[in-house]
Amino acid sequence: MGLGSPSLAELLGEAGCHWLVVETEHNGLDSAEIEHMLMAIGNTGAVPLVRVASANPVYIQRALDMGAMGVVVPLIRTAEDARAVVRATRYPPQGTRGFGPLRASRYTFDNEHYFRNANENTLVVLILETREAVENLEEICAVPGVDALYIGPFDLCLSLGLDPMRMPFPETEAVIERALALGRKSGVAIGMGGRTPEQLRQRVARGFTFVGYGPDYALLGDAMRAGIAAFAQQVPDATMRSAEA
């Protein structure tokens, strides 16, 4: 979810998405806007997640306190990075998260239940997008509490010195196969995105078990381009008149 629209988040949840990720790394959403997105997703059957701006514990705690049921964390490099993220999502003694969930605990009406269950019900997803993470992949997958690794192909290419506009590359394909094999061995879900139904089918057939569809602006843009192209083919004169106007 990159457009920051609660209405669109609610619509996609109602459409049947299993989970939705509120993007906060690459856009300008503030905390109140993130909370509104989480409220909208919470009206549906989708699990609300937040892609935090960084592994800073403040971002992680804030997302969880506002009602996210998990975090997607960028730029992980080492197993210690992964352990720090897991600690930030857990209350003591398993972690370092401070208590003050507010909306997550139904505005304190559900404090005790939330406190007793949050550690075991918070999803931790790490984005695999750095050369260092590739070098430390086995150790990262072995960190207790890491539920999924989500492959970020663009930044992975950049980290490896490759032009992401010319994907795929043998180097990144080898990383993907290695991650899938480690996921099967360790029980960590391996994820990757797709923006067409055919790409989704390919991801599942290849063995991915945490498959993203989108982002929202790509789906909307693709649908509009296809509709406009179909209109232009059927009514070329009207399209020309519209362009001239």
C-alpha positions as a Markdown table, in Angstrom:
| # | Residue | x | y | z |
|---|---|---|---|---|
| 1 | Met | 0.0 | 0.0 | 0.0 |
| 2 | Gly | 2.0 | 3.0 | -1.3 |
| 3 | Leu | -0.7 | 5.5 | -2.1 |
| 4 | Gly | -1.6 | 6.2 | 1.6 |
| 5 | Ser | -5.4 | 5.8 | 1.0 |
| 6 | Pro | -7.4 | 4.2 | 3.8 |
| 7 | Ser | -10.3 | 3.7 | 1.4 |
| 8 | Leu | -8.2 | 1.8 | -1.0 |
| 9 | Ala | -6.7 | -0.3 | 1.8 |
| 10 | Glu | -10.2 | -1.2 | 3.0 |
| 11 | Leu | -11.3 | -2.0 | -0.6 |
| 12 | Leu | -8.3 | -4.4 | -1.1 |
| 13 | Gly | -9.0 | -6.0 | 2.2 |
| 14 | Glu | -12.6 | -6.6 | 1.3 |
| 15 | Ala | -11.4 | -8.0 | -2.1 |
| 16 | Gly | -9.8 | -10.9 | -0.2 |
| 17 | Cys | -6.2 | -10.0 | 0.4 |
| 18 | His | -4.7 | -12.2 | 3.2 |
| 19 | Trp | -2.5 | -9.3 | 4.3 |
| 20 | Leu | -1.7 | -5.7 | 3.4 |
| 21 | Val | 1.5 | -3.8 | 4.0 |
| 22 | Val | 1.4 | -0.1 | 4.7 |
| 23 | Glu | 4.5 | 1.4 | 3.0 |
| 24 | Thr | 6.3 | 4.0 | 5.2 |
| 25 | Glu | 9.9 | 3.7 | 3.9 |
| 26 | His | 9.4 | 5.4 | 0.6 |
| 27 | Asn | 6.6 | 7.8 | 1.1 |
| 28 | Gly | 5.6 | 10.7 | 3.3 |
| 29 | Leu | 3.0 | 9.1 | 5.6 |
| 30 | Asp | 3.0 | 10.4 | 9.2 |
| 31 | Ser | 2.0 | 8.4 | 12.2 |
| 32 | Ala | -1.7 | 9.5 | 12.2 |
| 33 | Glu | -2.0 | 8.6 | 8.5 |
| 34 | Ile | -0.5 | 5.2 | 9.2 |
| 35 | Glu | -2.9 | 4.6 | 12.0 |
| 36 | His | -5.9 | 5.5 | 9.7 |
| 37 | Met | -4.6 | 3.0 | 7.2 |
| 38 | Leu | -4.4 | 0.3 | 9.9 |
| 39 | Met | -8.0 | 1.2 | 11.1 |
| 40 | Ala | -9.2 | 0.7 | 7.5 |
| 41 | Ile | -7.5 | -2.7 | 7.1 |
| 42 | Gly | -8.8 | -3.7 | 10.5 |
| 43 | Asn | -12.3 | -3.5 | 9.2 |
| 44 | Thr | -11.5 | -6.4 | 6.8 |
| 45 | Gly | -10.2 | -9.9 | 7.1 |
| 46 | Ala | -6.7 | -8.9 | 6.0 |
| 47 | Val | -3.7 | -8.9 | 8.4 |
| 48 | Pro | -2.3 | -5.4 | 8.8 |
| 49 | Leu | 1.4 | -5.0 | 8.4 |
| 50 | Val | 3.7 | -2.0 | 8.3 |
| 51 | Arg | 6.9 | -1.6 | 6.3 |
| 52 | Val | 8.8 | 0.5 | 8.7 |
| 53 | Ala | 11.2 | 3.2 | 7.6 |
| 54 | Ser | 14.2 | 1.4 | 9.2 |
| 55 | Ala | 15.1 | -1.1 | 11.8 |
| 56 | Asn | 15.0 | 1.7 | 14.5 |
| 57 | Pro | 13.1 | 0.2 | 17.5 |
| 58 | Val | 11.1 | 3.5 | 17.7 |
| 59 | Tyr | 9.5 | 2.8 | 14.3 |
| 60 | Ile | 8.9 | -0.8 | 15.1 |
| 61 | Gln | 7.2 | -0.1 | 18.5 |
| 62 | Arg | 5.1 | 2.7 | 17.1 |
| 63 | Ala | 3.8 | 0.6 | 14.2 |
| 64 | Leu | 2.9 | -2.3 | 16.6 |
| 65 | Asp | 1.3 | 0.1 | 19.2 |
| 66 | Met | -0.9 | 1.6 | 16.5 |
| 67 | Gly | -2.3 | -1.8 | 15.6 |
| 68 | Ala | 0.0 | -3.5 | 13.1 |
| 69 | Met | 0.2 | -7.2 | 13.6 |
| 70 | Gly | 3.7 | -7.4 | 12.1 |
| 71 | Val | 6.5 | -5.4 | 10.6 |
| 72 | Val | 8.4 | -5.6 | 7.3 |
| 73 | Val | 11.9 | -4.3 | 7.9 |
| 74 | Pro | 14.3 | -3.1 | 5.2 |
| 75 | Leu | 18.1 | -3.1 | 4.9 |
| 76 | Ile | 18.9 | -6.0 | 7.1 |
| 77 | Arg | 22.6 | -7.0 | 6.8 |
| 78 | Thr | 23.5 | -9.4 | 9.6 |
| 79 | Ala | 22.1 | -12.0 | 12.0 |
| 80 | Glu | 22.6 | -9.4 | 14.8 |
| 81 | Asp | 20.4 | -7.0 | 12.8 |
| 82 | Ala | 17.8 | -9.7 | 12.6 |
| 83 | Arg | 18.0 | -10.4 | 16.3 |
| 84 | Ala | 17.7 | -6.7 | 17.2 |
| 85 | Val | 14.5 | -6.5 | 15.1 |
| 86 | Val | 13.0 | -9.5 | 16.8 |
| 87 | Arg | 13.9 | -8.1 | 20.3 |
| 88 | Ala | 12.2 | -4.8 | 19.3 |
| 89 | Thr | 9.0 | -6.7 | 18.6 |
| 90 | Arg | 8.9 | -8.6 | 21.9 |
| 91 | Tyr | 8.1 | -7.6 | 25.5 |
| 92 | Pro | 10.6 | -8.5 | 28.2 |
| 93 | Pro | 12.1 | -10.9 | 29.0 |
| 94 | Gln | 12.2 | -12.1 | 25.4 |
| 95 | Gly | 12.8 | -8.5 | 24.1 |
| 96 | Thr | 13.0 | -4.8 | 24.7 |
| 97 | Arg | 9.6 | -3.5 | 23.6 |
| 98 | Gly | 8.1 | -1.0 | 26.0 |
| 99 | Phe | 4.5 | -1.4 | 27.0 |
| 100 | Gly | 1.9 | 1.1 | 25.7 |
| 101 | Pro | 0.0 | -0.5 | 22.9 |
| 102 | Leu | -3.1 | 1.8 | 23.1 |
| 103 | Arg | -5.0 | 1.0 | 19.9 |
| 104 | Ala | -3.4 | -2.5 | 19.6 |
| 105 | Ser | -4.9 | -3.3 | 23.1 |
| 106 | Arg | -8.2 | -1.8 | 22.2 |
| 107 | Tyr | -7.3 | 1.4 | 24.0 |
| 108 | Thr | -6.3 | -0.5 | 27.2 |
| 109 | Phe | -9.5 | -2.5 | 27.4 |
| 110 | Asp | -7.6 | -5.6 | 26.4 |
| 111 | Asn | -4.2 | -4.9 | 28.0 |
| 112 | Glu | -3.7 | -8.2 | 29.8 |
| 113 | His | -4.7 | -10.4 | 26.8 |
| 114 | Tyr | -2.6 | -8.3 | 24.4 |
| 115 | Phe | 0.4 | -8.4 | 26.7 |
| 116 | Arg | 0.2 | -12.2 | 27.2 |
| 117 | Asn | -0.2 | -13.0 | 23.5 |
| 118 | Ala | 1.7 | -10.3 | 21.6 |
| 119 | Asn | 5.1 | -11.9 | 21.6 |
| 120 | Glu | 3.8 | -15.1 | 19.9 |
| 121 | Asn | 1.5 | -13.2 | 17.5 |
| 122 | Thr | 3.7 | -10.6 | 15.9 |
| 123 | Leu | 5.0 | -11.3 | 12.4 |
| 124 | Val | 8.6 | -10.4 | 11.6 |
| 125 | Val | 9.4 | -10.0 | 7.9 |
| 126 | Leu | 12.9 | -9.0 | 6.8 |
| 127 | Ile | 13.6 | -7.6 | 3.4 |
| 128 | Leu | 16.5 | -9.4 | 1.6 |
| 129 | Glu | 18.1 | -6.6 | -0.4 |
| 130 | Thr | 21.7 | -6.1 | 0.6 |
| 131 | Arg | 25.0 | -7.9 | -0.4 |
| 132 | Glu | 25.8 | -8.3 | 3.3 |
| 133 | Ala | 22.4 | -10.1 | 3.9 |
| 134 | Val | 23.2 | -12.5 | 1.0 |
| 135 | Glu | 26.6 | -13.2 | 2.6 |
| 136 | Asn | 24.9 | -13.9 | 6.0 |
| 137 | Leu | 21.8 | -15.6 | 4.7 |
| 138 | Glu | 22.1 | -18.9 | 6.6 |
| 139 | Glu | 22.7 | -17.1 | 9.9 |
| 140 | Ile | 19.8 | -14.7 | 9.4 |
| 141 | Cys | 17.4 | -17.6 | 8.6 |
| 142 | Ala | 18.5 | -19.3 | 11.8 |
| 143 | Val | 17.5 | -16.4 | 14.1 |
| 144 | Pro | 14.5 | -17.4 | 16.2 |
| 145 | Gly | 11.5 | -15.2 | 15.6 |
| 146 | Val | 12.2 | -14.4 | 12.0 |
| 147 | Asp | 9.1 | -15.5 | 10.2 |
| 148 | Ala | 9.8 | -14.5 | 6.6 |
| 149 | Leu | 12.4 | -13.1 | 4.2 |
| 150 | Tyr | 11.0 | -10.9 | 1.4 |
| 151 | Ile | 13.2 | -10.5 | -1.6 |
| 152 | Gly | 13.6 | -6.9 | -2.8 |
| 153 | Pro | 15.0 | -7.4 | -6.4 |
| 154 | Phe | 15.6 | -3.8 | -7.2 |
| 155 | Asp | 17.8 | -3.0 | -4.2 |
| 156 | Leu | 19.3 | -6.4 | -4.3 |
| 157 | Cys | 20.5 | -5.6 | -7.9 |
| 158 | Leu | 21.8 | -2.2 | -6.8 |
| 159 | Ser | 23.7 | -3.8 | -3.9 |
| 160 | Leu | 25.3 | -6.3 | -6.2 |
| 161 | Gly | 26.3 | -3.6 | -8.7 |
| 162 | Leu | 23.7 | -4.6 | -11.3 |
| 163 | Asp | 21.2 | -2.5 | -13.3 |
| 164 | Pro | 17.7 | -3.4 | -12.0 |
| 165 | Met | 16.2 | -2.2 | -15.2 |
| 166 | Arg | 17.8 | -5.1 | -17.0 |
| 167 | Met | 16.6 | -8.0 | -14.7 |
| 168 | Pro | 16.8 | -10.9 | -14.4 |
| 169 | Phe | 20.5 | -11.7 | -13.8 |
| 170 | Pro | 22.1 | -15.0 | -13.0 |
| 171 | Glu | 23.5 | -13.6 | -9.8 |
| 172 | Thr | 20.1 | -12.6 | -8.4 |
| 173 | Glu | 18.5 | -15.8 | -9.6 |
| 174 | Ala | 21.1 | -17.8 | -7.7 |
| 175 | Val | 20.3 | -15.8 | -4.6 |
| 176 | Ile | 16.6 | -16.5 | -5.0 |
| 177 | Glu | 17.2 | -20.2 | -5.4 |
| 178 | Arg | 19.5 | -20.3 | -2.4 |
| 179 | Ala | 16.9 | -18.4 | -0.3 |
| 180 | Leu | 14.1 | -20.8 | -1.3 |
| 181 | Ala | 16.2 | -23.8 | -0.4 |
| 182 | Leu | 17.1 | -22.3 | 3.0 |
| 183 | Gly | 13.4 | -21.5 | 3.6 |
| 184 | Arg | 12.4 | -25.1 | 3.0 |
| 185 | Lys | 15.1 | -26.2 | 5.4 |
| 186 | Ser | 14.5 | -23.7 | 8.2 |
| 187 | Gly | 10.8 | -23.1 | 8.0 |
| 188 | Val | 11.2 | -19.4 | 7.2 |
| 189 | Ala | 8.7 | -18.3 | 4.6 |
| 190 | Ile | 10.4 | -16.8 | 1.5 |
| 191 | Gly | 8.5 | -14.0 | -0.3 |
| 192 | Met | 8.5 | -11.9 | -3.4 |
| 193 | Gly | 6.1 | -9.7 | -5.2 |
| 194 | Gly | 4.3 | -9.9 | -8.5 |
| 195 | Arg | 2.0 | -7.5 | -10.3 |
| 196 | Thr | 0.2 | -9.8 | -12.7 |
| 197 | Pro | -1.8 | -13.0 | -12.1 |
| 198 | Glu | 0.7 | -14.9 | -14.2 |
| 199 | Gln | 3.6 | -13.7 | -12.1 |
| 200 | Leu | 1.8 | -14.8 | -9.0 |
| 201 | Arg | 1.3 | -18.3 | -10.5 |
| 202 | Gln | 5.0 | -18.4 | -11.3 |
| 203 | Arg | 6.0 | -17.3 | -7.8 |
| 204 | Val | 3.9 | -20.1 | -6.2 |
| 205 | Ala | 5.1 | -22.7 | -8.6 |
| 206 | Arg | 8.7 | -21.8 | -7.9 |
| 207 | Gly | 8.1 | -22.3 | -4.1 |
| 208 | Phe | 7.5 | -18.9 | -2.7 |
| 209 | Thr | 5.1 | -19.0 | 0.3 |
| 210 | Phe | 4.7 | -15.3 | 1.1 |
| 211 | Val | 3.6 | -13.7 | -2.2 |
| 212 | Gly | 2.8 | -10.0 | -2.6 |
| 213 | Tyr | 0.5 | -8.6 | -5.2 |
| 214 | Gly | 1.0 | -5.0 | -6.2 |
| 215 | Pro | 1.9 | -2.4 | -5.1 |
| 216 | Asp | -1.4 | -0.6 | -5.2 |
| 217 | Tyr | -0.2 | 2.1 | -7.6 |
| 218 | Ala | 1.2 | -0.4 | -10.0 |
| 219 | Leu | -2.1 | -2.4 | -10.1 |
| 220 | Leu | -4.1 | 0.8 | -10.7 |
| 221 | Gly | -1.7 | 2.1 | -13.3 |
| 222 | Asp | -1.7 | -1.2 | -15.2 |
| 223 | Ala | -5.5 | -1.4 | -15.2 |
| 224 | Met | -5.8 | 2.2 | -16.4 |
| 225 | Arg | -3.2 | 1.7 | -19.2 |
| 226 | Ala | -4.9 | -1.4 | -20.4 |
| 227 | Gly | -8.3 | 0.3 | -20.4 |
| 228 | Ile | -7.0 | 3.4 | -22.2 |
| 229 | Ala | -5.2 | 1.2 | -24.8 |
| 230 | Ala | -8.4 | -0.7 | -25.4 |
| 231 | Phe | -10.3 | 2.5 | -25.8 |
| 232 | Ala | -7.7 | 3.9 | -28.2 |
| 233 | Gln | -7.9 | 0.8 | -30.4 |
| 234 | Gln | -11.7 | 0.9 | -30.6 |
| 235 | Val | -12.2 | 4.7 | -30.9 |
| 236 | Pro | -9.0 | 6.2 | -32.4 |
| 237 | Asp | -10.7 | 9.4 | -33.6 |
| 238 | Ala | -12.1 | 10.1 | -30.2 |
| 239 | Thr | -8.7 | 9.6 | -28.6 |
| 240 | Met | -7.1 | 11.9 | -31.1 |
| 241 | Arg | -9.8 | 14.6 | -30.4 |
| 242 | Ser | -9.2 | 14.2 | -26.7 |
| 243 | Ala | -5.5 | 14.6 | -27.1 |
| 244 | Glu | -5.9 | 17.7 | -29.2 |
| 245 | Ala | -8.3 | 19.2 | -26.7 |
